[in-house]
Amino acid sequence: MGKSSSQYLEVERKFDIVESTVSPSFDGLSAVSRVERSPSQQLDAVYFDTPGRDLAARKVTLRRRTGGADAGWHLKLPAGPDARTEVREPLGSSADDVVPEALRDIVLAIVRDRPLSPVARISTSRTVDVLRSADGTPLAEFCDDQVTAQAGPDGAEQQWREWELELAQGGDRDLLERLANRLLDAGAVPAGHGSKLARVLDEESTDDAPEPPDDPIHRAVAEQVAELLVWDRAVRVDAYDSVHQMRVTTRKIRSLLQSSEEAFGISDDAWILDELRQLAAVLGVARDAEVLAEKYEKALDELPAELIRGPVRERLVDGAKKRYQSGHRRSLIAMRSARYFRLLDALEALVATAPPPAPSDEAEPETATIDAAYKRVRKAARAAEAAASEDERNEALHRIRKRAKRLRYTASATGADKVAERAKSVQSVLGDHQDSVVSRAHLSSEAEIAHAAGEDTFTYGVLYQLDDALARRADADLGGAIKKLHKSVRKEL
């Protein structure tokens, strides 16, 4: 977010008013000591979206509002039931029709390089009752809104009345439920739309969007593409673990597509698969540094003080954190590029439509199967057993991990939960092993640099031995994990 941005969690419910609705009463609620009427407000808002209404399709609203105590630019993002995250920018941060760059960047994965322009104007005459506790603390606001709206410059004028309940920051969700019941008792009904904008645009909409293909793998890929956009926003604000989660999601999508290439009408050398691989690699720079920083910080904290010699923490922990920041900046550059936008376009197109049916004399496109994915795991396991050197075995074990991951995603998408659980166990064991391989190589490199600088390298050796022991434990645990996976696959088949 920009330096002028502020962020709030908005928890609210909206209600439609019908002919039989009467004024609600909050008497008798122990939490509410008094109800205080605030001065009436006139709120005027211009809503922005792409020509294809991409923000609205994802329940995101972006507006420039004047009037009221919170006048400014408001970006509202879904944050669970009855809740949205609202990011605000002041009115003076840009021209009336130019969306602040800080807000645009948050939803860049949705809007990409498409223009943002006004799609609706909504004026609200609002009466506000503030519900307060015995000590005067605001608990919630009850808003009675008279709304006049218009979609686009030529849309018909719409008018309606609605109620809104909004909890104060950090408010009690149970109280929201009790307050909502009072509005229902007064004859109101839950609103048919999540926002005023949704109501306006729905009234104007005549499009009948085609239904996406209804099969487990298509659904799984569609869900992961939606997740990718969520984690994209988190990476842009550098939320904890967001780079990791976005990288995992990218790999899931690639793995699912590879497991059912024919069903998606793509081949092994498809551009989209290579782009996903490269995106994961870019994110991996920051993620690998983040893993090492956390790993070494924890290990050094647990070591006795007498075993820590020289500026090892500065080299290992601080150095990794600096590499993370550099990798994060590199990720953001990639995520603001036209190349990234075209990848997102291609992913959405891929899950929105099914490939043309095969000619009658050809077999149906092959879809992912647990059996095929498991055979690849077994093949990699046999290669590991036949490895002639430690390096060959390490590569083979890493290959098992990647194939177990693909099996896990396929099993999860097709409802084989036990197979997915066992495949995840294999993946986890070998994840520890691979982390150890990467860490030991890094420790050796850093120890050489430290030695050349005349520093004590004893602690690097201690950490190396800890990693070596971790790798041996993981290797020993692999056999049992593979056997359990085999049993679960046999039961499933």
C-alpha positions as CSV (number, residue, x, y, z in Angstrom):
1,M,0.0,0.0,0.0
2,G,1.0,3.6,-0.4
3,K,2.2,5.8,2.5
4,S,-1.2,7.6,2.4
5,S,-3.2,4.4,2.5
6,S,-5.2,3.1,5.4
7,Q,-6.8,-0.2,5.9
8,Y,-9.9,-1.4,7.8
9,L,-11.9,-4.6,8.3
10,E,-15.6,-3.8,7.5
11,V,-18.1,-6.2,9.0
12,E,-21.6,-5.4,7.9
13,R,-24.9,-6.8,6.7
14,K,-27.4,-5.2,4.3
15,F,-31.2,-5.5,4.3
16,D,-33.9,-4.8,1.8
17,I,-37.0,-2.9,2.9
18,V,-40.4,-4.2,2.0
19,E,-43.9,-2.6,2.3
20,S,-44.5,-4.1,5.7
21,T,-41.2,-3.0,7.3
22,V,-41.4,-0.8,10.4
23,S,-38.7,1.1,12.3
24,P,-36.5,-1.4,14.3
25,S,-36.1,-1.3,18.0
26,F,-32.9,-2.1,19.9
27,D,-34.5,-1.9,23.3
28,G,-33.8,-4.7,25.7
29,L,-30.4,-5.6,24.3
30,S,-28.0,-5.7,27.3
31,A,-25.0,-4.6,25.3
32,V,-26.7,-1.5,24.0
33,S,-27.1,1.3,26.6
34,R,-28.2,4.1,24.2
35,V,-28.9,4.9,20.6
36,E,-27.5,8.2,19.4
37,R,-28.8,9.8,16.1
38,S,-26.0,11.4,14.0
39,P,-26.5,14.2,11.5
40,S,-27.8,13.1,8.2
41,Q,-25.3,12.6,5.4
42,Q,-25.3,13.0,1.7
43,L,-22.9,10.6,0.1
44,D,-22.0,10.7,-3.6
45,A,-19.9,8.0,-5.1
46,V,-18.5,7.2,-8.6
47,Y,-17.6,3.5,-9.0
48,F,-14.7,2.4,-11.3
49,D,-14.2,-0.9,-13.1
50,T,-12.8,-2.3,-16.4
51,P,-15.0,-2.5,-19.5
52,G,-15.6,-6.2,-18.8
53,R,-16.6,-5.5,-15.1
54,D,-13.7,-7.7,-13.9
55,L,-13.7,-6.2,-10.4
56,A,-17.4,-6.7,-9.9
57,A,-17.2,-10.3,-11.1
58,R,-14.9,-10.9,-8.1
59,K,-17.0,-8.9,-5.6
60,V,-14.4,-6.1,-5.5
61,T,-15.6,-2.5,-5.5
62,L,-13.6,0.6,-6.2
63,R,-15.1,4.1,-5.7
64,R,-14.4,7.7,-5.2
65,R,-16.8,9.1,-2.6
66,T,-17.5,12.6,-1.4
67,G,-19.5,13.5,1.7
68,G,-19.4,11.8,5.1
69,A,-16.5,11.4,7.6
70,D,-14.7,8.9,5.4
71,A,-14.7,10.7,2.0
72,G,-12.0,9.4,-0.3
73,W,-11.1,6.6,-2.6
74,H,-12.3,3.2,-1.2
75,L,-11.2,-0.3,-2.4
76,K,-13.2,-3.1,-0.9
77,L,-12.0,-6.7,-1.1
78,P,-13.8,-9.9,0.1
79,A,-12.6,-11.0,3.5
80,G,-15.1,-13.8,4.5
81,P,-18.7,-13.9,5.5
82,D,-20.2,-10.4,6.2
83,A,-16.7,-8.9,6.0
84,R,-14.6,-6.9,3.5
85,T,-11.2,-5.4,3.8
86,E,-11.4,-1.7,2.9
87,V,-8.3,0.2,1.7
88,R,-8.6,4.0,1.6
89,E,-6.7,6.8,-0.1
90,P,-7.4,10.5,0.4
91,L,-9.3,12.4,-2.3
92,G,-6.4,14.7,-3.0
93,S,-4.0,11.9,-4.1
94,S,-5.1,11.9,-7.8
95,A,-7.5,13.5,-10.3
96,D,-11.2,12.8,-10.0
97,D,-11.1,10.2,-12.8
98,V,-7.7,8.7,-12.2
99,V,-7.5,5.8,-9.8
100,P,-4.7,6.1,-7.2
101,E,-1.7,4.0,-8.2
102,A,-1.5,2.4,-4.8
103,L,-5.1,1.1,-5.1
104,R,-4.7,0.0,-8.7
105,D,-1.6,-2.0,-7.9
106,I,-3.5,-4.0,-5.2
107,V,-5.9,-5.3,-7.9
108,L,-3.5,-5.3,-10.8
109,A,-3.8,-9.1,-11.2
110,I,-7.5,-8.5,-11.9
111,V,-7.5,-5.4,-14.0
112,R,-4.1,-6.0,-15.7
113,D,-3.5,-3.5,-18.4
114,R,-7.2,-2.8,-19.0
115,P,-8.5,0.8,-18.3
116,L,-10.4,1.7,-15.2
117,S,-13.3,4.1,-15.8
118,P,-16.6,5.1,-14.2
119,V,-19.3,2.4,-14.5
120,A,-21.9,3.7,-12.0
121,R,-22.8,6.7,-9.9
122,I,-24.6,6.3,-6.6
123,S,-26.0,9.0,-4.3
124,T,-27.1,8.0,-0.8
125,S,-29.1,10.1,1.7
126,R,-28.1,8.4,4.9
127,T,-29.5,8.5,8.4
128,V,-27.2,7.0,11.0
129,D,-27.9,5.7,14.5
130,V,-24.8,4.9,16.6
131,L,-25.4,2.1,19.1
132,R,-23.3,2.7,22.2
133,S,-22.4,0.7,25.3
134,A,-22.8,1.9,28.9
135,D,-19.4,3.6,28.8
136,G,-20.1,5.3,25.6
137,T,-18.1,3.0,23.3
138,P,-19.5,2.7,19.8
139,L,-20.7,-0.8,19.2
140,A,-22.3,-0.6,15.7
141,E,-24.0,1.8,13.3
142,F,-27.5,1.3,11.9
143,C,-27.8,3.2,8.6
144,D,-31.1,3.9,6.8
145,D,-30.2,4.7,3.2
146,Q,-32.3,6.3,0.4
147,V,-30.4,5.4,-2.7
148,T,-30.4,6.9,-6.2
149,A,-28.2,5.2,-8.8
150,Q,-27.3,5.0,-12.5
151,A,-25.2,2.6,-14.3
152,G,-23.1,4.3,-17.0
153,P,-23.9,7.7,-18.5
154,D,-27.0,6.4,-20.3
155,G,-28.4,4.0,-17.7
156,A,-31.9,4.3,-16.3
157,E,-32.2,5.9,-12.9
158,Q,-32.8,3.4,-10.1
159,Q,-34.1,4.2,-6.6
160,W,-34.5,2.1,-3.5
161,R,-34.3,2.1,0.2
162,E,-32.0,-0.3,2.3
163,W,-30.7,-0.7,5.8
164,E,-27.2,-1.5,6.8
165,L,-25.7,-2.7,10.1
166,E,-21.9,-2.2,10.5
167,L,-19.9,-3.3,13.5
168,A,-17.4,-0.9,15.1
169,Q,-13.8,-2.0,14.5
170,G,-13.1,-5.1,16.5
171,G,-16.8,-5.5,17.3
172,D,-18.6,-8.6,18.6
173,R,-19.9,-10.8,15.8
174,D,-22.5,-12.3,18.2
175,L,-23.9,-8.8,18.7
176,L,-24.2,-8.4,14.9
177,E,-26.4,-11.5,14.9
178,R,-28.6,-10.1,17.6
179,L,-28.9,-6.7,16.0
180,A,-29.7,-8.3,12.6
181,N,-32.6,-10.3,14.3
182,R,-34.1,-7.0,15.4
183,L,-34.1,-5.8,11.8
184,L,-35.7,-9.0,10.6
185,D,-38.3,-8.7,13.3
186,A,-39.1,-5.2,11.9
187,G,-39.9,-6.8,8.5
188,A,-36.7,-6.3,6.7
189,V,-35.2,-9.1,4.6
190,P,-31.5,-9.9,3.8
191,A,-30.4,-8.0,0.8
192,G,-30.3,-9.8,-2.5
193,H,-26.9,-8.2,-3.3
194,G,-23.7,-7.8,-1.5
195,S,-23.3,-4.1,-2.4
196,K,-25.1,-1.2,-3.9
197,L,-23.0,-1.5,-7.0
198,A,-23.8,-5.1,-7.5
199,R,-27.5,-4.2,-7.4
200,V,-27.0,-1.5,-10.0
201,L,-25.0,-3.6,-12.4
202,D,-27.2,-6.6,-12.0
203,E,-30.2,-4.5,-13.0
204,E,-28.3,-3.5,-16.2
205,S,-26.8,-6.9,-17.0
206,T,-28.1,-8.9,-19.9
207,D,-25.1,-11.2,-20.3
208,D,-25.5,-14.9,-19.9
209,A,-22.0,-16.1,-19.1
210,P,-21.3,-19.7,-20.3
211,E,-20.9,-22.3,-17.7
212,P,-17.3,-23.6,-17.3
213,P,-16.7,-27.3,-17.9
214,D,-18.0,-29.4,-15.0
215,D,-15.3,-32.0,-14.2
216,P,-13.1,-32.3,-11.1
217,I,-9.8,-31.3,-12.7
218,H,-11.3,-28.2,-14.4
219,R,-12.9,-27.2,-11.1
220,A,-9.6,-27.7,-9.2
221,V,-7.7,-25.6,-11.7
222,A,-10.4,-22.8,-11.7
223,E,-10.2,-22.7,-7.9
224,Q,-6.4,-22.4,-7.9
225,V,-6.5,-19.7,-10.5
226,A,-8.8,-17.8,-8.2
227,E,-6.5,-18.5,-5.3
228,L,-3.6,-17.1,-7.4
229,L,-5.3,-13.7,-7.7
230,V,-5.8,-13.7,-3.9
231,W,-2.2,-14.5,-3.1
232,D,-1.1,-12.0,-5.7
233,R,-2.6,-9.2,-3.6
234,A,-0.9,-10.5,-0.5
235,V,2.5,-10.6,-2.2
236,R,2.0,-7.0,-3.3
237,V,1.7,-5.8,0.3
238,D,4.4,-8.3,1.4
239,A,2.1,-10.3,3.8
240,Y,3.8,-13.0,5.8
241,D,4.2,-16.3,3.8
242,S,2.5,-14.8,0.8
243,V,5.3,-15.5,-1.6
244,H,5.4,-19.1,-0.5
245,Q,1.6,-19.5,-0.9
246,M,1.6,-17.9,-4.4
247,R,4.5,-20.1,-5.5
248,V,2.6,-23.2,-4.2
249,T,-0.5,-22.2,-6.0
250,T,1.4,-21.6,-9.3
251,R,2.9,-25.1,-9.0
252,K,-0.4,-26.7,-8.2
253,I,-1.9,-25.2,-11.4
254,R,1.0,-26.4,-13.5
255,S,0.9,-29.8,-12.0
256,L,-2.9,-30.2,-12.5
257,L,-2.5,-29.0,-16.1
258,Q,0.3,-31.5,-16.8
259,S,-1.7,-34.3,-15.4
260,S,-4.5,-33.7,-17.8
261,E,-2.9,-32.1,-20.8
262,E,-5.2,-33.6,-23.4
263,A,-8.3,-32.6,-21.5
264,F,-7.1,-29.0,-21.6
265,G,-6.0,-29.2,-25.2
266,I,-2.3,-28.5,-24.4
267,S,0.9,-30.4,-24.9
268,D,4.1,-31.0,-22.9
269,D,5.8,-28.0,-24.5
270,A,2.8,-25.6,-24.1
271,W,3.7,-21.9,-23.6
272,I,1.4,-21.7,-20.6
273,L,3.3,-24.5,-18.7
274,D,6.6,-22.9,-19.3
275,E,5.3,-19.5,-18.1
276,L,4.0,-21.1,-14.9
277,R,7.4,-22.7,-14.4
278,Q,9.2,-19.4,-14.9
279,L,6.8,-17.6,-12.6
280,A,7.4,-20.2,-9.8
281,A,11.2,-19.8,-10.4
282,V,11.0,-16.0,-10.0
283,L,9.0,-16.4,-6.8
284,G,11.4,-19.0,-5.7
285,V,14.3,-16.5,-5.3
286,A,12.4,-14.8,-2.5
287,R,10.9,-18.0,-1.0
288,D,14.3,-19.8,-0.8
289,A,15.8,-16.9,1.0
290,E,12.9,-16.7,3.3
291,V,13.2,-20.4,4.2
292,L,16.9,-20.1,4.9
293,A,16.5,-16.9,7.1
294,E,13.8,-18.7,9.2
295,K,15.8,-21.9,9.4
296,Y,19.1,-20.4,10.5
297,E,17.4,-18.0,12.9
298,K,15.7,-20.8,14.7
299,A,18.8,-23.0,14.6
300,L,21.0,-20.3,16.0
301,D,18.5,-19.5,18.7
302,E,18.5,-23.1,19.9
303,L,22.3,-23.5,19.9
304,P,24.3,-22.9,23.1
305,A,26.0,-19.5,23.1
306,E,29.5,-21.1,23.2
307,L,28.8,-22.8,19.8
308,I,28.1,-19.6,18.1
309,R,31.4,-18.0,16.9
310,G,32.0,-15.1,14.6
311,P,29.4,-13.0,12.8
312,V,27.5,-16.1,11.6
313,R,24.1,-14.6,12.3
314,E,24.8,-11.5,10.2
315,R,26.0,-13.7,7.3
316,L,23.3,-16.3,7.4
317,V,20.2,-14.6,8.8
318,D,20.6,-11.0,7.8
319,G,22.1,-12.0,4.4
320,A,19.1,-14.2,3.7
321,K,16.7,-11.5,4.7
322,K,18.4,-9.1,2.3
323,R,18.1,-11.6,-0.5
324,Y,14.4,-12.0,0.3
325,Q,13.9,-8.3,-0.1
326,S,15.7,-8.3,-3.4
327,G,13.7,-11.4,-4.6
328,H,10.5,-9.8,-3.5
329,R,11.2,-6.7,-5.6
330,R,12.1,-8.9,-8.6
331,S,8.8,-10.7,-8.1
332,L,6.8,-7.5,-8.1
333,I,8.5,-6.4,-11.4
334,A,7.4,-9.7,-13.0
335,M,3.9,-9.3,-11.6
336,R,3.5,-5.9,-13.1
337,S,4.5,-7.0,-16.6
338,A,2.4,-7.5,-19.7
339,R,3.8,-11.0,-19.8
340,Y,2.3,-11.9,-16.5
341,F,-1.0,-10.4,-17.5
342,R,-1.1,-12.6,-20.6
343,L,-0.5,-15.6,-18.5
344,L,-3.5,-14.8,-16.3
345,D,-5.6,-14.2,-19.4
346,A,-4.6,-17.6,-20.8
347,L,-5.3,-19.4,-17.5
348,E,-8.8,-17.9,-17.2
349,A,-9.5,-18.8,-20.9
350,L,-8.3,-22.3,-20.3
351,V,-10.7,-23.0,-17.4
352,A,-13.6,-21.2,-18.9
353,T,-13.9,-23.4,-22.0
354,A,-13.6,-27.1,-22.7
355,P,-11.5,-28.2,-25.7
356,P,-13.4,-29.3,-28.8
357,P,-14.6,-32.9,-28.7
358,A,-12.4,-35.5,-30.3
359,P,-13.6,-37.0,-33.6
360,S,-15.8,-40.1,-33.2
361,D,-13.0,-42.4,-34.3
362,E,-10.6,-41.0,-31.7
363,A,-10.3,-41.7,-28.0
364,E,-11.7,-39.2,-25.6
365,P,-9.0,-36.8,-24.1
366,E,-7.1,-38.5,-21.3
367,T,-7.8,-37.0,-17.9
368,A,-5.7,-37.3,-14.8
369,T,-5.8,-40.6,-13.0
370,I,-4.4,-41.6,-9.6
371,D,-3.0,-44.8,-11.0
372,A,-0.9,-43.0,-13.7
373,A,0.4,-40.4,-11.3
374,Y,1.3,-43.1,-8.7
375,K,3.2,-45.1,-11.4
376,R,5.4,-42.0,-11.9
377,V,6.1,-41.9,-8.2
378,R,7.1,-45.6,-8.2
379,K,9.4,-45.1,-11.2
380,A,11.2,-42.3,-9.5
381,A,11.5,-44.4,-6.3
382,R,13.1,-47.2,-8.3
383,A,15.6,-44.7,-9.8
384,A,16.5,-43.5,-6.3
385,E,17.2,-47.1,-5.1
386,A,19.5,-47.6,-8.1
387,A,21.4,-44.3,-7.7
388,A,25.2,-44.8,-7.8
389,S,26.2,-41.7,-5.9
390,E,24.8,-39.3,-3.3
391,D,24.3,-36.6,-5.9
392,E,22.3,-39.0,-8.1
393,R,20.2,-40.1,-5.1
394,N,19.5,-36.5,-4.0
395,E,18.3,-35.7,-7.5
396,A,16.1,-38.9,-7.6
397,L,14.6,-38.1,-4.2
398,H,13.8,-34.6,-5.4
399,R,12.1,-36.1,-8.4
400,I,10.0,-38.4,-6.1
401,R,8.9,-35.3,-4.2
402,K,7.7,-33.5,-7.3
403,R,5.8,-36.5,-8.6
404,A,4.3,-37.1,-5.1
405,K,3.1,-33.5,-5.2
406,R,1.5,-34.0,-8.6
407,L,-0.2,-37.2,-7.3
408,R,-1.4,-35.3,-4.2
409,Y,-3.0,-32.5,-6.3
410,T,-4.7,-35.1,-8.7
411,A,-6.0,-37.1,-5.7
412,S,-7.3,-34.1,-4.0
413,A,-9.1,-32.8,-7.1
414,T,-10.8,-36.2,-7.7
415,G,-11.8,-36.7,-4.0
416,A,-9.3,-39.4,-3.1
417,D,-8.5,-37.7,0.2
418,K,-6.5,-40.6,1.8
419,V,-4.2,-40.8,-1.2
420,A,-3.7,-37.1,-1.1
421,E,-2.9,-37.3,2.6
422,R,-0.3,-40.0,2.1
423,A,1.2,-38.3,-0.9
424,K,1.5,-35.1,1.2
425,S,3.5,-37.2,3.8
426,V,5.9,-38.3,1.2
427,Q,6.2,-34.8,-0.1
428,S,6.8,-33.5,3.4
429,V,9.5,-36.0,4.2
430,L,11.4,-35.2,1.0
431,G,10.8,-31.5,1.5
432,D,12.9,-31.7,4.6
433,H,15.5,-33.6,2.7
434,Q,15.6,-31.1,-0.1
435,D,15.8,-28.2,2.3
436,S,18.8,-29.9,3.9
437,V,20.5,-30.4,0.5
438,V,20.0,-26.7,-0.4
439,S,21.1,-25.5,3.1
440,R,24.3,-27.6,3.2
441,A,25.4,-26.2,-0.2
442,H,24.7,-22.7,1.1
443,L,26.5,-23.3,4.3
444,S,29.6,-24.6,2.5
445,S,29.6,-21.5,0.3
446,E,29.2,-19.1,3.2
447,A,31.9,-20.9,5.2
448,E,34.4,-20.4,2.4
449,I,33.6,-16.7,2.2
450,A,33.9,-16.4,6.0
451,H,37.2,-18.3,6.0
452,A,38.6,-16.0,3.3
453,A,37.6,-13.0,5.5
454,G,39.5,-14.5,8.4
455,E,36.4,-15.4,10.4
456,D,35.8,-18.5,12.7
457,T,33.9,-21.1,10.6
458,F,33.2,-23.5,13.5
459,T,29.5,-22.7,13.7
460,Y,29.0,-23.4,10.0
461,G,30.2,-26.9,10.6
462,V,27.8,-27.4,13.5
463,L,24.9,-26.3,11.4
464,Y,26.0,-28.5,8.5
465,Q,26.0,-31.6,10.7
466,L,22.5,-30.7,12.0
467,D,21.3,-30.5,8.4
468,D,23.1,-33.8,7.5
469,A,21.4,-35.6,10.4
470,L,18.0,-34.1,9.2
471,A,18.6,-35.5,5.7
472,R,19.5,-39.0,7.0
473,R,16.3,-39.1,9.1
474,A,14.2,-38.0,6.1
475,D,15.9,-40.7,4.0
476,A,15.2,-43.3,6.6
477,D,11.5,-42.2,6.9
478,L,10.9,-42.4,3.2
479,G,10.4,-46.1,2.9
480,G,7.6,-46.2,5.5
481,A,5.9,-43.2,3.8
482,I,6.0,-44.8,0.4
483,K,4.5,-48.1,1.8
484,K,1.6,-46.2,3.3
485,L,1.1,-44.4,0.0
486,H,1.1,-47.7,-1.8
487,K,-1.6,-49.2,0.5
488,S,-3.9,-46.1,0.1
489,V,-3.6,-46.2,-3.7
490,R,-4.4,-49.9,-3.8
491,K,-7.5,-49.3,-1.7
492,E,-8.6,-46.4,-3.9
493,L,-8.2,-48.4,-7.1
